[in-house]
C-alpha cells in the first residue's frame, strides 16, 4: 500500500472465497486464500477465478491532484508472483455524490437482492450508467421519454456497492446502490 493511504480505513467489501487479511510492515497488505483449490482454466474456466474487493481512503490533507500508484503481486502456490500493472488514482475535489439535486429519483429496495426499481421525478429523454466502486462502467442504457418507473436487473452482479448516475432532461445525479 502506498504511504499516502490511511491503512486504518481499509475495508473488505467482497471476496470470492474465505480469506485471511495480513498486514505486514511497510504498508504491505496480504489477502491469503488458504485451501482455495481453484480448478485450472482448461478444466473449468468460470470457477478458475478468485477476487477480493476492498476500499481504502487517502490520508487527510493530501494536495489536490496527488497521484497514488499501487500494484499487486499475485502468488499461486510457490510459483513466482504475477505482478499486475500499476493503477493510478488521483485526488480530486468533490462536492458530494449528487451533482444536481433537482433530479430527485428514488431507488427501492436499496439494499437489493437483485431487482432494483427506479422512480424518476418526471418524464424525459435520458440515460443511466451503472458503475462499480472503482468507476468501471458495468451497464448503461437510454431512458425512454415515457418511462417514469423502471427496473434494473442486478442479478448478474456480485454482492457489493455500486453507483448509478442518471441523466434526465439536462439534470444529472448519482446515488449509491448496495447489492446483497
Buried (B, 14 or more C-beta within 10 A) or exposed (E): BEEBBEEEEBEEBBBBBEBEEEEEEEEEBEBEBEEEEBEEEEEEEEEEEBEBBBEBEBBEEBEEEBEBEBEBEEEEEEEEEEEEEEEEBEBEEEEEEEBEEEBEBEBEEBEBEEEBBBEBBEBBEBEBBBBBBEEEEBBEEEBEEEBBEBEBEBEEBEEBBBBBBBBBBEBBBBBEBBBE
